[in-house]
Amino acid sequence: MKKRIALLLTLALTAAVSGMAPAAETESEMAEDVKSEGVMTYEEYMAAEIDDEVVVETYVQAKQSWWEDEGQGLATLYTQDHDGAYFLYNIACSEEDYEKLETGTKIKVTGYKSEWSGEVEIVDATFEIEEGEYVAEALDVTDLLGTDELIDHQNEFVSFKGMTVEASGDDGAAFLYSWDGSGERGQDLYFNVSLNGETYTFTVESYLCDEDSDVYKAVEALNVGDVIDMEGFLYWYEGVNPHITSVAAAE
């Protein structure tokens, strides 16, 4: 027993000297998940009805766009906390504040829960920047494709592994500019990929990743039959329609 106590003391001392402090680090991580007064948990947000007012604390993962409408700045953001993700569509945001929003920035959002063609989002919202930072790692949802569980991760930063590029047009093209091929370079890219005999349509959203981005160019270089790994945000439009942010040859 004395040897065991001595060993525990030695380990505790070693951790303290090396700066590891595992217990304190865990408490810090847990503190990030504690919501301020009046702020919903992700579970409460999901339980809210469409058109209900919602208040959430979340972290910016990517900025899709900023524009101005009749003097009001509007931003569209992909955001996420430790429990789930929130797509913020056309929320009130000055250009100055938009520039302050970096990946990981914590914000408090007050708006209304909405749905458009299956995509659940927050609209007519305002926000304020808070202290805190969190950058989500991509969750591999490859095995969830074609299952009812996939939608539980809507809007999260996710990855897909080992998917095969399929023809996207009648001419056998590996991708299309715009959903029907009627667009031109600089507009959204649409491409089909398959897994286990099922085909899915993925998108490079041009406001998020424009024609000069690596992922846009990578999709333009795809060939039917290529096997690829991808990362992106699990957007929804009449079914799963991920907004892809990176493409690489399958490992």
N, C-alpha and C positions, 0 to 999 in steps of 0.2 A: 504494500500500500504506500509506504514512504517513497519507494522508487517511482511509483506512478505519479504521486503528487509532485515530486521533484521534476519529473519529465514534463508534466503539464506547465509548471512554473517556468521551466527552461524554454518551452515552446512559446509561451506567452511573452516572455522577455525578448526572444528572438524576433517575434512579429513586431513588437513595439519598436525595437531598435532599427529594424529594416524599414519601418514606415508602412508596413502592410495594413495594419489595423482593420482586419476583415470585418469585425462586428460593426465598426463605425461606418464603413463603406456600405454595408448592407442597409443600415438605418438611413443613410443618405439617399440611397436608391429608392427605398420605400417612401421617404418623405416626398419625392417627386410625384408620387401617385396620389397624395392626399389633396383633395379638392378644396378650394376656398369655399367659404360660406355662400350658399345659394347656387353653387355650381353643380351640374349634374355629373354623375358617373357615366361611363359609356353605356352601362346597362340601362340606366334611367333614360338616357338619350334614345336608345333603341326602342324603349318601351313607349316613348312619347308618340302621340298621334301626329299624322301629317297635318301641317298648318299650326301646330302648337308652337309657342315661343320656347326656345331652348337657350340655355347658357352653358357653355362648355369651356374647359381649359385644354389646350392642345398645342402641338408643336409643328411649325412649318417644316414640311419635307421637300416641297418644290413650289415654285411660283409659275403659274401658267401664263398669266397675262395681266396687264394693266391698261386701262383706257379711260377716257373721260366722256361723260354723257351730260350735256347741259350744265357743265361746270362741276359735276360731281365725279370724283375719281372712283373707279371700280376695279377691284382685284379678284382674281380667281386663284385659289390656293389648294394644294394637296397637303393635308395635315394629319397628324397621328399622335396618339398618346400610347401608354404602355398596354392599353386594353383594346384599342380599336382605332378606326380612322374616320375622318370627317372631310368631305369635299365642300369647300366654301366657294360658292358661285356668286360673282359680281357683288362682293361685299364692299361697303363704303371704305375707301382708303385713299388718302392723299398720295401723290407721287413721292413726296418726301418720306412718308411712312413706308411705302412700298420698297424703297431703296434700303430701309433699315431691316427688312425682313430677310434674314439669312437662314440657311438650312439649320434646323434645330431651335430656332427662336420660339419662345413660349408666348402664347397669346390667349387672352380671354375673349370669347366671342359670344355676342348676344344677337340672336336672329330667330328665324323660323324654319322648322323642319319642312322639307319639301321633297317631292319625287317627280322625276321626269323620265318617262320610258324605262322605269326600273331603277334608275340611278337615284339614290337617297342622298340629299345634300342640304346644306344650310344656305338660305337666301335672305335678302333684305336685312343684312347684318351689319353690326359695327364691331370693332375690336379694340383692345388695348394691349400693349406689349407688357409682359411681366418678366420677372427674374426666373431663370431656369433654362435648361437646354436638354434636348433629347433628339437623337438621330436614330431612326429605326433601321434595323438590319433587314434585308430582304428575306421574307418567309417563303420557303419552297412550297408551292401549292400545286405542283405538277400532278400529284396523285389525287388531288381533289377535283380536277377537271372532269366535268360530266356528272358530278355528284351534287346533292342538295346542300352539302356543307360549304361549298365554295363561296356562296353569297354571304356567309357569315364573316368573310374577310374583305367585303366590299371596300374599295378605296385604299386598302393597305398597300404598302410597298412590298412587292412579292417577286418571286422568280419562277421560271419555267425551265425545265431541263430536258434536253434530248428530244426536241420537237422537230418534225420534218416539214420543210417548206413545200407547199402545194401550189398548183396553178391558181391564180386569182382572176384571170380573165379568159374569155373565149379563145384568145390568141395564145394562151399558155404562159402569159407573163407571170413573173414571180411577185409582182406588186402592182398596185394601181395608184394613180394620183386622184384623190377623192374616192368616195365609196363605189362609184360606178365607172371609174376610169375616165371621166369627162374633164378632170382637172389638169393642172400643169405643175411643173416643179415649183416647190414653195408651199403647195397646199398639203393637206393631210395625206399620209401614205397609209394604204390599207394592204394587208397581206394575209394569206391563209397559211396556217400551220396545222399539223395533225399529230395525234397521239392515239395509239390503240384503235385505229380505224375511224376515229372521229375528227372532224375538221372544225377549226375555230378561226374567227377573223380577229386579228390584232391590228392596232393602229399606232402610228407615230403621229401624235397630235402636234401640228406645226407651230402652234403658239407656245407649246411647252418645249419642243425640240425642233428648231427650224432647219432649213435646208443646209446650213453650215455646220450643224451638229454632227458628231461622230455617228450617232445612231441613225440619223436620216441617210447619211451616205452608206452606212452598212446595209440598210434595207435595200437601197437602190442597187447594191452590188450582189444581192442574193440571187441564187439560181434554184429552180425547182429541184427538189431532192436533197438540198443542203440540210444538214442536221445541226440545230442551233440551240444555244442557251440564251435566255432573255431575262431582263429585269424591267419592272415598271409598276404602274399603279393600277389596281384592280377596279377599273372603271366599269360601268354597266350601261349598256344601251340595248334594250330588247334582248337581254342576255349578256353574258360575259363579253366585254370588249376592252381589254386592257390597253392602257396608254403606255407604250413601251419606251424605255429610256436607255436601254443598252442591248446590243445584240453581239454575240460572239459565236464562233464555231464551238460545237459541243465538246466538252472535255472528255 
